[in-house]
Structure formats: C-alpha cells, structure tokens
C-alpha cells in the first residue's frame, strides 16, 4: 500500500493501482473524467507531483500507476473555444488553419506541449506542420492523439493543439486520403448484409462472453 494525495485528500491505496483505481479505492466516485479505461478516449487527463520533484507531471488516470507520496488532481475538461466549420466548404491548406485556429501562429516552439503529452507524441512538430499548411504531416504526427487536452493546459501560448489535430485528420480524410479498393469492397459487403449472422451472434452474447471474445481477438 502507498499513501497518495487525491485532490488534496490523503488516501491509502494499493501500490499496483492505476490513478483511476486508486481514486475509486479511496471511496470517491468518478463522475467526470472516466471513459474507456483503456488509454484511448483521453477523458481522464491528470496532473501530479512526486516527492522531491518540483515538476508537474501529466498522465492518463487509467494507465498511470500511483507512486508513494504522489499528489494528483484530475482535469476532466480543458476550457477552450472550439472552431465550428463545414468540412465541405474549407480547404486542406494553411489558409484554413489561419481562419479557424489563428492562435497556432503564436507557437514559440518551446516544446512544453510535447513534454506534456501522455502518448509521447511530437505535439510541437505537428503544430509546426499546421503552421506550414502540411496537412498530411499534421495528420501523421497527431494520429494517435486521444484528445485529453493536457498539451493545451500547459501551453504558454494558449494553443489548443488537440483540436488542431482533429481538424488536420478531418481535412486529410476528406480531401487527401488515398482511395482504398479494400474499403470499398468491405462497405459493399456490409451493404449486402454478408455479416448479419456474425452481428446477430455478437448481440446474443452476455457481457462476460462478449468481454472474453473481445480480449481474445487478433490485434495488429
């Protein structure tokens, strides 16, 4: 067992617990800041400090393990102004970046966003790509972003990097992606109802059987 401080309140929790499990073990209920619990959705952004270390660390509560003396706070939402746009009326270039997220051009290339990313992404580099209008590189470098917003929280220029990443991926998917014959074939198979039997089987499984099937699946 280890002692941690959860939002200013000390708690004794298992030493092999994730931050999320530790919060629940302490008797607190997570109302906001929990989603997939697998490190994919980005809902559980957390900041913390460790004994003898002046730095603020960042992580996802569902994948970061507790440590003795850790003092943590969850950040379930980062305040921001999200651009609203019609994907059919914008273009995949720097002019769109300028129009929708002009704050990008305040970037001073300090690298704070990259250090804050719990996914280890090169956040500063994809913002530089956005500034050049290189939408393909923006998409490539930000592809595994989970949208936790911890980069935006730490950015001294107040850029909302994760929303720029979403814009880049949408622009790439709409205008720049390569055509996939395999995808077209699969879509047609779905339209032809070739998988209805498999869907029906999955829908008939109870929670335990479905969970077992999920974790036994082949993954890349």
Backbone bond lengths (Angstrom), bond angles and torsions (degrees), N, CA, C in turn:
res aa  C-N    CA-C-N  psi(-1)  N-CA   C-N-CA  omega(-1)  CA-C   N-CA-C  phi
1 X - - - 1.461 - - 1.534 109.98 -
2 X 1.315 116.02 148.13 1.461 121.45 177.17 1.529 108.55 -131.90
3 X 1.326 115.00 157.02 1.458 120.35 177.61 1.522 109.38 -101.99
4 X 1.309 116.30 127.48 1.464 121.74 178.25 1.527 108.63 -129.18
5 X 1.317 115.32 163.65 1.462 120.92 175.62 1.523 107.99 -110.64
6 X 1.327 116.13 116.75 1.464 121.82 -177.62 1.522 108.97 -107.50
7 X 1.321 115.78 108.35 1.465 121.04 -176.36 1.530 111.09 51.96
8 X 1.342 115.78 41.32 1.457 121.32 176.37 1.509 115.65 87.11
9 X 1.326 117.88 0.12 1.461 121.34 -177.33 1.526 109.63 -115.55
10 X 1.348 118.80 122.86 1.465 120.50 -178.41 1.523 111.79 -68.36
11 X 1.332 115.26 146.86 1.463 120.02 179.58 1.520 109.02 -151.25
12 X 1.325 116.00 144.13 1.457 122.77 175.41 1.523 107.69 -98.28
13 X 1.335 116.15 119.55 1.466 120.38 -172.65 1.525 110.07 -134.12
14 X 1.332 118.72 160.89 1.469 121.05 178.11 1.528 111.35 -59.83
15 X 1.321 116.53 141.38 1.464 119.96 -175.93 1.526 113.30 -74.68
16 X 1.337 117.18 -10.14 1.464 119.73 177.85 1.526 111.66 -106.60
17 X 1.329 116.48 16.28 1.465 120.41 -176.37 1.520 111.25 -85.73
18 X 1.320 115.42 147.94 1.457 119.49 166.72 1.530 107.82 -74.17
19 X 1.318 116.25 166.08 1.466 119.59 177.73 1.525 110.40 -58.15
20 X 1.315 116.87 -41.57 1.462 120.28 -178.65 1.524 111.35 -63.38
21 X 1.320 115.61 -44.89 1.465 118.91 178.90 1.524 110.78 -65.57
22 X 1.337 116.63 -36.53 1.463 120.44 179.55 1.527 111.07 -63.98
23 X 1.327 116.31 -41.15 1.467 120.16 178.53 1.524 110.13 -60.07
24 X 1.315 116.16 -45.43 1.465 120.08 -178.88 1.528 111.27 -70.52
25 X 1.338 116.84 -35.01 1.463 120.44 178.08 1.526 110.93 -64.05
26 X 1.335 116.10 -30.68 1.467 119.98 -179.16 1.527 112.36 -75.27
27 X 1.328 116.60 -4.78 1.459 120.36 178.19 1.509 114.13 100.27
28 X 1.326 117.31 0.07 1.458 120.26 179.76 1.527 110.30 -89.60
29 X 1.307 115.46 145.97 1.457 121.32 177.61 1.522 108.96 -101.65
30 X 1.318 116.38 131.41 1.460 120.85 179.58 1.525 108.60 -86.97
31 X 1.324 116.06 109.00 1.460 121.16 179.39 1.522 110.24 -88.70
32 X 1.322 116.49 -46.83 1.460 122.91 174.35 1.519 107.64 -120.16
33 X 1.318 116.68 151.97 1.455 119.32 177.51 1.510 113.53 96.25
34 X 1.324 117.13 25.67 1.464 121.48 174.74 1.517 108.24 -144.73
35 X 1.318 115.42 139.19 1.460 119.22 179.82 1.512 110.04 -145.60
36 X 1.326 115.68 -99.70 1.466 120.19 -173.83 1.520 113.33 -74.90
37 X 1.339 117.44 -26.45 1.469 123.80 -175.94 1.530 112.42 62.05
38 X 1.309 117.04 21.14 1.464 121.21 -178.36 1.531 112.28 -129.88
39 X 1.334 118.40 8.03 1.458 120.57 178.02 1.510 115.26 82.86
40 X 1.345 117.22 20.59 1.460 120.04 -177.05 1.525 114.18 -111.47
41 X 1.330 118.12 -31.53 1.467 119.11 -168.73 1.525 113.56 -91.42
42 X 1.326 118.65 -21.24 1.457 120.95 177.54 1.514 115.27 77.27
43 X 1.335 117.80 12.69 1.466 120.31 -175.90 1.524 113.42 -77.52
44 X 1.333 117.80 -17.22 1.469 120.14 -169.04 1.526 113.35 -111.43
45 X 1.325 116.87 39.55 1.456 120.13 177.47 1.525 111.58 -55.15
46 X 1.319 116.35 136.91 1.467 121.73 -175.25 1.526 109.66 -140.20
47 X 1.324 116.31 142.86 1.460 121.06 170.98 1.519 108.03 -114.70
48 X 1.336 115.97 148.02 1.465 118.61 -179.28 1.524 110.89 -155.75
49 X 1.320 114.28 159.84 1.458 121.99 173.14 1.520 108.56 -122.76
50 X 1.335 115.32 154.91 1.458 122.22 178.95 1.523 109.58 -118.06
51 X 1.319 118.04 153.72 1.469 120.84 -178.60 1.527 111.97 -57.18
52 X 1.322 116.18 133.58 1.454 121.11 177.70 1.514 114.67 75.60
53 X 1.310 117.68 7.19 1.464 122.07 -178.37 1.526 108.44 -123.88
54 X 1.327 116.74 119.00 1.461 120.60 -176.92 1.526 112.93 -75.69
55 X 1.331 116.72 -15.58 1.459 119.78 -172.88 1.531 112.68 -76.79
56 X 1.330 115.08 149.59 1.460 121.31 169.22 1.522 107.68 -90.35
57 X 1.319 115.90 125.37 1.460 121.50 178.13 1.525 109.35 -101.63
58 X 1.313 115.87 158.47 1.460 121.07 178.78 1.523 109.87 -125.55
59 X 1.320 115.81 154.39 1.458 119.95 177.60 1.513 110.63 -173.24
60 X 1.314 115.58 172.93 1.458 121.74 172.90 1.523 107.72 -96.58
61 X 1.322 116.59 132.05 1.462 120.62 -174.85 1.520 112.49 -62.50
62 X 1.324 117.09 -26.78 1.461 119.72 -175.96 1.525 113.12 -82.79
63 X 1.335 117.89 -12.98 1.466 119.86 -177.80 1.527 113.40 -123.49
64 X 1.324 118.24 -10.41 1.464 121.88 -178.41 1.524 110.05 -94.10
65 X 1.322 117.09 127.34 1.462 121.34 179.94 1.525 110.69 -82.76
66 X 1.318 115.67 147.89 1.463 120.44 177.24 1.528 110.14 -72.10
67 X 1.321 115.33 158.32 1.462 122.33 174.47 1.522 108.48 -135.44
68 X 1.302 116.11 154.95 1.458 120.88 179.72 1.528 110.47 -56.40
69 X 1.333 115.51 128.80 1.452 120.79 177.19 1.512 115.19 80.97
70 X 1.315 117.86 2.56 1.468 120.80 179.65 1.527 110.36 -61.46
71 X 1.325 116.22 134.51 1.467 121.94 174.15 1.522 107.16 -115.95
72 X 1.325 116.88 119.42 1.459 119.57 -170.31 1.522 112.66 -131.56
73 X 1.316 113.95 155.54 1.463 122.35 171.67 1.516 108.02 -141.14
74 X 1.307 116.42 138.43 1.455 120.41 176.73 1.524 110.73 -86.27
75 X 1.328 114.93 148.07 1.462 122.00 177.74 1.528 107.10 -122.25
76 X 1.331 118.11 82.02 1.470 119.89 -174.48 1.521 114.28 -69.68
77 X 1.327 117.04 -17.69 1.461 119.54 -179.74 1.522 109.28 -155.00
78 X 1.327 116.05 138.58 1.462 121.64 177.28 1.524 108.25 -107.26
79 X 1.331 119.00 120.81 1.470 120.44 179.94 1.528 111.00 -59.83
80 X 1.311 116.42 134.17 1.460 120.04 -179.55 1.519 110.06 -161.89
81 X 1.321 114.92 163.74 1.458 121.44 173.85 1.523 107.55 -109.63
82 X 1.315 115.97 107.34 1.463 121.54 -176.01 1.522 110.30 -86.56
83 X 1.319 115.61 130.97 1.464 120.03 178.50 1.527 110.53 -67.35
84 X 1.317 115.80 141.44 1.466 122.02 176.25 1.527 107.56 -110.91
85 X 1.323 116.37 129.38 1.462 119.17 -175.87 1.521 110.71 -152.15
86 X 1.322 114.47 159.33 1.461 122.38 174.21 1.521 106.88 -101.71
87 X 1.309 116.82 114.00 1.460 121.32 -174.68 1.526 112.38 -59.76
88 X 1.313 116.92 -24.53 1.464 120.53 -178.09 1.527 112.71 -80.17
89 X 1.318 117.42 -9.55 1.469 119.42 -175.91 1.525 113.10 -115.30
90 X 1.328 117.89 3.31 1.464 120.52 178.99 1.525 109.63 -112.99
91 X 1.319 116.14 165.77 1.463 121.37 -175.34 1.524 110.66 -120.08
92 X 1.338 117.87 151.95 1.468 121.56 -177.39 1.529 111.94 -82.50
93 X 1.318 116.56 71.75 1.458 120.11 -177.71 1.528 110.48 -152.79
94 X 1.308 115.06 179.73 1.462 120.55 -175.69 1.522 112.25 -66.44
95 X 1.330 117.83 -26.36 1.462 119.86 179.35 1.527 111.35 -62.59
96 X 1.328 116.37 -36.78 1.463 120.26 177.71 1.525 110.63 -67.27
97 X 1.324 116.69 -40.72 1.465 120.38 176.94 1.526 110.04 -61.00
98 X 1.329 116.45 -44.54 1.468 120.95 179.68 1.525 111.67 -61.06
99 X 1.320 115.85 -40.33 1.459 120.23 -176.53 1.524 112.28 -72.79
100 X 1.330 116.65 -43.95 1.463 120.14 -172.02 1.526 113.47 -90.99
101 X 1.322 116.83 -36.48 1.466 120.20 -178.62 1.531 110.36 -134.27
102 X 1.332 117.70 65.43 1.471 120.51 -179.49 1.524 113.16 -61.76
103 X 1.335 116.85 -21.53 1.464 120.57 -179.93 1.528 111.50 -61.81
104 X 1.339 116.67 -21.18 1.470 120.91 178.23 1.528 111.01 -53.60
105 X 1.324 116.33 -35.13 1.460 120.40 -173.78 1.527 112.83 -80.38
106 X 1.321 115.60 6.14 1.459 120.22 171.17 1.526 111.31 -90.71
107 X 1.321 117.42 -2.82 1.467 121.61 -177.71 1.525 110.89 -56.90
108 X 1.335 115.94 131.43 1.464 121.32 178.94 1.525 111.33 -107.30
109 X 1.337 116.36 9.27 1.467 122.17 176.81 1.525 112.66 56.76
110 X 1.336 115.99 41.71 1.468 119.50 -179.53 1.523 112.49 -81.57
111 X 1.336 116.87 -22.13 1.460 120.59 178.67 1.517 115.05 84.73
112 X 1.338 117.50 4.02 1.462 120.10 -179.35 1.525 111.38 -61.29
113 X 1.324 116.68 -38.07 1.463 120.45 -179.65 1.525 111.33 -63.40
114 X 1.324 115.92 -40.19 1.462 120.29 179.11 1.524 110.75 -64.44
115 X 1.320 116.69 -41.78 1.463 120.56 179.10 1.523 111.74 -65.17
116 X 1.334 116.90 -29.87 1.463 120.86 -176.68 1.521 113.13 -81.50
117 X 1.325 117.89 -17.07 1.467 120.66 -172.07 1.527 112.06 -70.90
118 X 1.335 118.50 118.78 1.468 120.79 178.92 1.523 113.14 -70.92
119 X 1.339 116.73 -13.95 1.459 121.25 178.63 1.528 112.08 -90.59
120 X 1.327 116.65 -6.39 1.458 120.06 -178.76 1.519 113.54 72.52
121 X 1.329 117.15 25.53 1.460 120.44 -179.10 1.528 110.96 -80.43
122 X 1.328 114.93 155.83 1.461 121.14 176.28 1.533 108.23 -86.57
123 X 1.319 114.82 74.73 1.464 120.70 -172.91 1.526 111.36 -63.36
124 X 1.324 116.64 -45.77 1.464 119.36 -179.94 1.527 110.73 -58.70
125 X 1.320 116.79 -38.50 1.465 120.21 -178.82 1.524 111.31 -65.84
126 X 1.336 117.33 -39.08 1.469 116.36 -179.46 1.527 111.67 -74.74
127 X 1.318 117.57 -25.37 1.464 119.31 173.00 1.528 110.00 -69.47
128 X 1.325 116.71 -38.17 1.465 120.03 175.24 1.532 110.47 -63.12
129 X 1.330 116.69 -36.79 1.467 120.39 176.04 1.522 110.79 -62.70
130 X 1.329 116.00 -41.12 1.468 120.26 177.93 1.522 110.62 -62.15
131 X 1.318 116.89 -39.58 1.464 121.00 -179.92 1.524 111.41 -65.10
132 X 1.325 116.88 -28.82 1.468 121.00 177.87 1.526 111.96 -86.93
133 X 1.323 116.65 -10.28 1.457 120.04 -176.59 1.513 112.96 79.23
134 X 1.333 116.90 18.13 1.466 121.44 179.16 1.530 108.03 -87.31
135 X 1.313 115.95 85.26 1.458 121.53 -173.93 1.530 111.50 -67.43
136 X 1.323 117.01 -36.01 1.466 120.33 179.96 1.528 110.78 -63.02
137 X 1.324 116.87 -43.66 1.465 119.65 179.56 1.527 110.90 -71.14
138 X 1.323 116.51 -37.17 1.467 120.57 175.04 1.518 110.26 -56.49
139 X 1.316 116.69 -46.61 1.458 120.89 178.92 1.523 111.16 -63.57
140 X 1.318 116.59 -46.18 1.462 121.32 -176.04 1.528 111.61 -61.77
141 X 1.327 116.61 -45.95 1.460 120.35 -176.08 1.529 112.70 -74.50
142 X 1.325 117.02 -25.09 1.467 119.94 -177.24 1.520 112.78 -103.67
143 X 1.322 117.26 7.74 1.462 120.96 -170.66 1.528 112.95 -56.23
144 X 1.326 117.88 -38.13 1.462 120.78 -175.87 1.528 113.10 -93.88
145 X 1.321 117.20 12.92 1.467 120.75 176.19 1.526 109.92 -62.69
146 X 1.338 116.67 133.06 1.465 120.96 179.46 1.527 112.04 -101.20
147 X 1.330 116.82 2.08 1.460 120.30 174.43 1.516 115.06 72.03
148 X 1.331 117.95 29.04 1.468 119.65 -178.81 1.527 112.39 -71.58
149 X 1.335 117.13 -25.87 1.458 121.06 177.41 1.515 115.39 83.45
150 X 1.331 118.15 5.73 1.461 119.86 -178.94 1.528 111.58 -65.90
151 X 1.320 117.21 -28.60 1.465 120.49 176.14 1.528 110.09 -63.77
152 X 1.334 116.15 -45.03 1.463 120.89 -179.99 1.524 111.37 -65.24
153 X 1.318 115.81 -33.29 1.461 120.83 -179.77 1.525 111.45 -64.19
154 X 1.333 116.96 -35.15 1.460 121.27 -175.55 1.524 113.59 -95.06
155 X 1.323 118.26 -13.37 1.465 121.83 -172.21 1.532 112.09 -67.26
156 X 1.342 118.87 121.54 1.464 120.69 179.01 1.528 113.02 -70.23
157 X 1.339 116.69 -18.42 1.469 120.62 178.27 1.524 112.07 -93.77
158 X 1.326 116.14 0.64 1.463 123.34 175.25 1.530 113.10 61.13
159 X 1.331 115.37 37.56 1.466 121.61 175.12 1.528 108.36 -82.99
160 X 1.321 117.25 144.62 1.470 120.80 175.94 1.536 107.83 -103.59
161 X 1.317 113.56 78.33 1.462 121.50 -170.62 1.522 113.66 -56.54
162 X 1.324 116.79 -41.71 1.467 119.15 -174.70 1.525 112.29 -66.76
163 X 1.328 117.84 -28.33 1.461 119.94 176.68 1.528 111.20 -76.45
164 X 1.319 116.69 -32.71 1.465 120.40 173.71 1.526 109.25 -64.16
165 X 1.332 115.89 -38.18 1.466 120.56 178.30 1.527 111.16 -62.23
166 X 1.324 116.76 -42.81 1.465 120.13 179.19 1.528 110.65 -62.82
167 X 1.329 115.98 -42.69 1.466 119.68 177.37 1.524 110.50 -59.34
168 X 1.324 116.86 -44.98 1.460 120.58 -179.74 1.515 112.52 -60.33
169 X 1.324 116.78 -42.12 1.463 120.11 -179.61 1.528 111.50 -68.58
170 X 1.316 116.20 -36.34 1.466 119.26 177.91 1.527 111.09 -67.95
171 X 1.326 116.36 -42.63 1.465 119.70 178.58 1.523 111.04 -63.19
172 X 1.320 115.68 -42.08 1.464 119.09 179.60 1.527 110.73 -63.56
173 X 1.324 115.63 -46.66 1.459 119.29 -178.64 1.516 113.26 -63.47
174 X 1.328 116.40 -34.47 1.467 119.84 -177.80 1.521 112.56 -80.60
175 X 1.332 117.64 -37.84 1.462 119.43 -169.63 1.535 115.85 -118.42
176 X 1.318 118.77 -25.73 1.461 119.80 -168.34 1.525 115.11 -115.59
177 X 1.300 118.24 -13.94 1.465 119.10 -175.56 1.526 111.02 -65.67
178 X 1.324 114.89 151.31 1.455 120.55 177.07 1.528 109.48 -78.93
179 X 1.319 115.12 146.87 1.458 119.35 177.82 1.534 109.62 -68.34
180 X 1.310 115.98 142.08 1.461 121.17 -179.16 1.525 109.70 -121.04
181 X 1.332 116.21 112.24 1.458 119.95 177.54 1.529 110.45 -64.79
182 X 1.341 115.53 -36.00 1.462 119.43 -179.70 1.529 111.10 -62.85
183 X 1.339 115.89 -39.93 1.461 119.44 178.62 1.522 110.94 -65.29
184 X 1.314 116.48 -42.22 1.466 119.87 178.65 1.524 111.22 -60.67
185 X 1.337 115.79 -40.49 1.469 120.18 178.95 1.526 110.66 -63.81
186 X 1.355 116.05 -44.21 1.459 119.46 -178.37 1.532 111.40 -65.69
187 X 1.316 117.00 -39.76 1.468 120.18 177.97 1.523 110.53 -61.26
188 X 1.323 116.03 -41.30 1.460 119.52 179.35 1.528 110.94 -66.24
189 X 1.340 116.66 -37.55 1.464 120.15 177.46 1.524 111.09 -62.18
190 X 1.328 115.71 -39.33 1.468 119.49 178.11 1.521 110.28 -66.05
191 X 1.338 116.04 -43.19 1.465 119.75 178.28 1.524 111.46 -61.95
192 X 1.343 115.85 -33.44 1.465 120.39 179.55 1.528 112.13 -81.75
193 X 1.332 116.54 3.10 1.466 123.61 174.68 1.529 112.84 64.51
194 X 1.335 116.44 31.88 1.457 120.31 -179.39 1.528 112.50 -69.89
195 X 1.324 117.20 -19.60 1.460 120.09 -176.10 1.527 112.80 -107.34
196 X 1.307 117.20 9.71 1.464 119.97 -177.79 1.528 112.15 -58.85
197 X 1.331 116.75 -37.36 1.462 120.18 179.50 1.516 111.88 -63.63
198 X 1.330 116.72 -42.93 1.465 120.46 179.35 1.526 110.85 -67.83
199 X 1.335 117.01 -39.31 1.461 120.08 176.90 1.528 110.52 -60.35
200 X 1.323 116.02 -44.61 1.465 120.56 -178.77 1.525 110.88 -62.63
201 X 1.337 116.28 -39.30 1.463 119.59 178.70 1.523 110.87 -63.29
202 X 1.334 116.85 -45.01 1.463 120.41 179.71 1.524 111.32 -62.79
203 X 1.313 116.65 -40.97 1.461 120.58 -179.34 1.527 112.08 -66.48
204 X 1.330 116.84 -21.69 1.463 120.16 -178.38 1.529 112.65 -85.62
205 X 1.338 117.73 -12.22 1.463 121.21 -176.97 1.522 111.06 -76.09
206 X 1.346 115.91 146.69 1.461 118.55 173.44 1.528 108.79 -80.96
207 X 1.323 116.35 176.49 1.462 120.75 -173.43 1.530 112.40 -59.86
208 X 1.326 117.28 -43.56 1.463 120.53 -177.81 1.526 111.36 -66.06
209 X 1.311 116.53 -43.65 1.462 120.16 -179.94 1.526 111.05 -66.34
210 X 1.328 116.00 -38.36 1.460 120.21 179.19 1.523 110.67 -66.86
211 X 1.333 116.40 -40.44 1.462 120.89 178.26 1.526 110.61 -64.18
212 X 1.328 116.37 -42.15 1.461 120.58 178.79 1.527 110.93 -62.87
213 X 1.315 116.38 -42.15 1.463 120.98 178.30 1.533 110.69 -63.99
214 X 1.321 116.16 -39.71 1.467 120.87 -178.16 1.526 111.04 -63.34
215 X 1.327 117.13 -48.47 1.461 119.90 -175.32 1.525 113.01 -77.25
216 X 1.321 117.21 -13.32 1.468 120.55 177.62 1.526 111.86 -93.33
217 X 1.339 116.93 -0.91 1.463 120.48 -175.43 1.528 111.25 -68.81
218 X 1.317 116.00 155.62 1.460 121.42 174.73 1.525 108.91 -75.92
219 X 1.319 116.71 132.71 1.461 121.32 177.27 1.515 109.37 -127.85
220 X 1.323 115.31 154.98 1.465 119.59 -179.48 1.516 110.52 -73.66
